């Protein structure tokens, strides 16, 4: 049982008990608590669901497109601004040294078979081509494909980790036109991901994130409603 149901259930029980026992103070406390709990529950419900006849209900699904645009603007201006990207590129490690761009995993995923095929073509078209044909053609070099690719990846990783290469990459990324291209690329990715969202999915995500906190609105609505009801009964009967 969630907080809303529990709070409203207790308030309803107090109301029934007050009516059945003919106790005005208990009845007033229960009614005020039930009023506060139900009102806050309805307010929470109206955030996510359209209620016929109630203007402003279902604000999240109704304003879905505006919500997406606001979220995209927030991400681009607060997280992926030029200053933030520049800080990311110049972040330092715990020793105060500039952190290197780890390109090894990227190189590891690069398909380098075309490089080996290009090498074979160069050999075939060179003066060694005729000699190669005498010993069986390019097929004799095919077993070298994997060792060649591994050695090439190792060499590229070593180059990418060098200070000179890292410095050149940073210099290129810092160019205004390059920074603008990075931002445009990031914005395209963000926009594509946001386009995958549907009003129902957004509603479920928000409900899941804030359900616990909104549930306390109902609890405190019932509590303070009941407290006001009790004070009202004491004043009226006093």
N, C-alpha and C positions, 0 to 999 in steps of 0.2 A: 504494500500500500504506500503510495507516495505522500509527500507532505501535504499537498492540497486536499486530497481525499480525507486524510486523517484529521486535518484541522477542521474542515467543514463537517465531517462526521461527528466530531466532539461538540461543535457548536450546535448542530442539529439535535444531538442527544440532550444537551443542556436546555434547549428550547422546549423539547417534548417533556422533559422532566419538570421544568418550571410550570408548564401548562397543566400537566397531570397532577402535580402536587399543589397547585394553586399558590405558587410562590412567585410573586411579582418580580422580586429582585433577580431570581434565577431565570425567569422568563425573559426579562429585559437584557440580562447578560448574554443569554443564548442568542437572542434575536440580533443584538448588536454585533456579536462575534460572527454569526452567520452572515450578516450583511457585509461586514468587513472582509471576511474570507471569500465570499462569492464575488464581491466586486473586484477584488484583486485577481482572483482566478479568471474572471471574464476579461480583465485588462490584459493579462498574460496571453490568454487564448486569442484575443483579438489582434495581437501582434502577428500571429502566424496564419490565422484563418479568417476568411471573409464571412462576416455575419450579415445576412440580408437585413436591410433597414438601419444598420448601424454605420453611419458615415465614419470613415477613417479606419475601419477594421481591415485586417489582412494587409497591413502596411508593407510587410516584407515581400510577399509575392507580388503585390501591386506595383511596388517601387523596385522591382527586381532589376530592370535595366539601369536605372539610376544608381542602384547599389553597386552593380558591376562597374560602372564608369567611375564611381567614387573610389572603389577599391583599386582599380587600375591606376587612377591618378595618385592615390596614396602610395602605392608600391613604387611608382616611377619617380615621384618627387622626394619621398622620404628614404627609400632603400636603394634605389638605383640612380641617384643623381650623379652628376659628373664628379662632385667632390667625394662622394662615397666610393665610387669606382676607383678614383685616383688613390684614396686612402687604402683601398683593398690591394691595389697594385704595389703600394709602397709600405705595406705592413712589415713589421719587424718581428724577429723571434725573441725568445726570452733573454738572449744575450745582446739584444740591440742591433743585430745584424739583419740586413734586408732579407726577407724570406724569398726563396726561389720559387719560380713557377714550376710546379712538378709536371713536366711534359712526358715523363717516362711512360705512365699508363696510357697516355694518348698514342704515343708512338707504338706501343705494344699492340694496340688495336688497329693500327693502320695496315691496309692490305698492300704488301710489297711484292707480290708476284709480278706485277707489270714491270718492276725494276729489273727483276731477273730475266724476264722475257726480252726487255730492251737490251740487256747485256748480251744475250744469245744472238740477237739480231746484229749487234755491232760486231761480234766475233765472226758471224757468218759472212758479213759484208766486207770484212777486212781481208788483209793478205793471208790471214790464217784460215780463211774459209775453206780453201782447197785442201789444206792439210787436215782440217777437221773432217772433211768428207771422206778422206782416205781411212780414217779410223772409226767410221760409223756415223758421222754427222752429229748434229746437236744433241741427239739422244744420249750420247755418252756423257754429256754435261748435266743432264737432268737430275742425277743423284745429288748434284751440288746445290739444288734449289733451296732446300731447308737450311743447310749450313750457311749459305750465302745470305738468306733472309735474316737469320739469327745474328750473324756478324754485322749486317747492315743496321739492324735495330739497335744493337749495342753501340755501334759507332754514332748513330743519330742521337741516342740517349746521352752519350758522353758529350757530344757537341751541345745539346740542349741544356746540359747542366753547367756548362762553362760560363764564367762571369761575363765574358765578352758577348756571348750570344744572349744571355739574360738581359744585359744592358741594352742591346740593340732592340730586343723585343719591347722593353719598357719604353724606349724612346719612340718606337713606332706607335705603341698604344696611346702614348700621351699626346700625339698629334690631334689637334681639334677635330679634323675631319674623321679620324679613326675613332675618337671617343664618341662622336655623333653616330657613327655606324654601329658601335657596340650598343649604345642606348637604343637605337632603332631595332636592332636584333633582339635585345632583351624585351623591348615593348611588344614586338611581334610574338615572342614566345608567351609572354604574360597574357596577351590578348587571346591567343589561341587556346590557352588553358582555361581562361575565364569563359570563353565561348562554349566550352564543354559542360559548363554548369547549367543546370536547369533550375527553375524556381522551386520545384519540389526538393531537389538535392540541397539547395541552399537552406531551405526551411529546415530540413532534417539536420544539417550540420549545425545551424545556430541553435536549434532546440536541444541537441545533444550537448553543446558546449555550455549553455547557460540555463539548462533545465533546473539544475540544483540550486542556483542562485535565485532564479525567479520563483522557485518553490517557496523560498523563505519570505517572499512578499506576501504570499497567501497566509503563511503562519503568523507573521507579524500583523497583518491586516485583521486576522481573527482575534489575536491577542489584544491589540489595542482597541478593537471594536468592542470586545467583551469587557475590557476595563472601563471604557467610557459608559457602556451600558450599566455596569455595576455602580459607578459613581452617580449616574443619572437616577438610578433606582434609590440609592441612599439619600440623595438630595430631595427627591420627590416625596419619599416616605419619611424623611426626617423632619 
